[in-house]
């Protein structure tokens, strides 16, 4: 039934204007707005919907992962743009928040203005 549908993901934020500024300006993603909702125009045709929800509560898990070729360069650039990285108990992270050698790819987590958890992760090309 859904084999050939072009499904897409979405998540909520309480403030669409703040989300537009963060995703569009801070992260540099192509963002469009229609009917009071945002669409992140991600590479590979993987658009993601951001919709308003006044009583939004951020999830306690990662909702969006950004694969990068060089996690150190990505983290440095995000730090320069004012993004703060999360430090979690139970993970060995460096001073910038990057986890390495835990059996998975190098990864670092950060939050959008709504408190949603995002990550950058270095994947092999």
Phi, psi and omega in degrees: 000316183252009185308319185252012178284154178260073182295157178215160180263163176206160175208164186259155171216155178276342187224102182296321180297317178296321178295317179300316179295314182295307183289322181281310185273308184291311182271343177075027179271143174292118184238132173242157180231133178206136179056034178076011179237155178255152170235124173275120180270086184273154180303149178079012179072026182260062180299146180231132182270136172241123184238152182282141174213103186304324181261032182305137170236122182295146176291158178261029178219167181286126181261341183209128180247136178248107177288138180227157177281328185223100184296325179297315179295319180295314179296316178301315181295318179294320176300318178297332180271006176091011179277133176260142180259148182278144172243126184243141172295144177093354177240141172271104181246149174282182185297342178265354178101008182275130174263132178228153171057040174255017182097350179237185179289156173303134185213150174217141183250147176213171183240151172274176182300339179272357181091002177292140183271129178236164176219157163246135178221138181272117179248146177293140181281000000 
